Amino acid sequence: MSHSHIDVRYVAKLARLELSDEEVAIFQPQLEAILRHAEALSQLDVTGIEPTAHPAPVFDRMRADVPHASLSPDALLRNAPDQTQAQIRVPKVVTDA
């Protein structure tokens, strides 16, 4: 990655942001520092390192969404406000178009 100079005003225009002269003076060195850091990262040897989406393993925190095997269908529907033929009835929510 080679960049001679990236103007922060140009980047702000692409992002549809209006920057004052004071903000440009603050953000231009920050943008250049970020690009220097990205350049340094691109020089690292990462052979043998597998790509990851997360630095640590991610596990599901939710329980499996399956009914308990020991409960009968009647017990599963006990709290349903309206039921028929061992199914939960819900009001129609689609209107005629």
C-alpha positions in Angstrom: 0.0 0.0 0.0 1.6 3.2 -1.1 0.2 6.6 -0.5 2.0 9.9 -1.0 -0.7 12.1 0.5 -4.4 11.6 1.2 -6.2 14.8 1.8 -8.6 14.6 4.8 -10.9 17.1 3.0 -11.3 14.6 0.1 -12.1 11.8 2.5 -14.6 14.0 4.3 -16.3 14.9 1.0 -16.7 11.2 0.2 -18.3 10.7 3.6 -20.4 13.8 3.0 -19.0 15.6 6.1 -18.2 19.3 6.4 -15.0 20.0 8.3 -13.8 23.3 9.6 -10.1 24.3 9.1 -9.5 23.5 12.8 -10.9 20.0 12.3 -8.8 19.5 9.1 -5.7 20.5 11.1 -6.6 17.9 13.8 -7.7 15.0 11.5 -5.0 15.2 8.8 -2.1 14.1 11.1 -4.5 11.4 12.6 -5.3 10.0 9.1 -1.6 9.9 8.2 -0.8 8.1 11.4 -3.5 5.5 10.7 -2.2 4.9 7.2 1.3 4.6 8.5 0.1 2.0 11.1 -1.8 0.1 8.3 1.4 0.1 6.3 3.4 -1.3 9.2 0.8 -4.0 9.7 0.9 -5.0 6.0 4.7 -5.7 6.4 4.2 -8.3 9.1 4.8 -12.0 8.2 1.5 -13.9 8.9 2.3 -17.1 7.2 1.0 -20.1 9.2 -1.6 -17.9 11.0 -5.2 -18.8 10.3 -7.6 -16.0 9.7 -10.1 -15.5 12.5 -13.2 -13.5 13.0 -12.8 -13.3 16.8 -9.6 -13.4 18.9 -11.2 -15.9 21.3 -13.6 -18.7 20.8 -17.3 -17.6 20.7 -19.9 -19.9 22.1 -23.7 -19.7 21.9 -25.1 -18.3 25.1 -28.6 -19.3 24.3 -30.1 -22.7 25.1 -31.2 -25.0 22.3 -34.6 -24.2 21.0 -36.2 -27.6 21.3 -39.1 -28.7 23.6 -38.3 -30.8 26.5 -38.7 -34.5 25.6 -40.5 -35.4 28.8 -43.3 -32.8 28.3 -46.4 -33.9 26.6 -47.9 -31.8 23.8 -50.7 -30.8 26.2 -48.2 -29.6 28.7 -46.4 -27.6 26.0 -49.6 -25.8 25.0 -50.9 -25.2 28.5 -50.0 -21.5 28.5 -51.1 -20.9 24.9 -54.0 -18.3 25.0 -55.8 -19.9 22.0 -55.3 -23.4 20.7 -57.0 -26.0 18.6 -56.0 -29.5 17.4 -52.7 -29.4 19.4 -51.7 -26.2 17.7 -51.5 -22.5 18.8 -53.9 -20.3 17.1 -52.9 -16.7 16.3 -54.8 -13.8 14.8 -54.5 -13.0 11.1 -52.0 -10.2 10.6 -52.1 -10.0 6.8 -54.5 -7.6 5.3 -56.0 -7.9 1.9 -54.1 -5.9 -0.6 
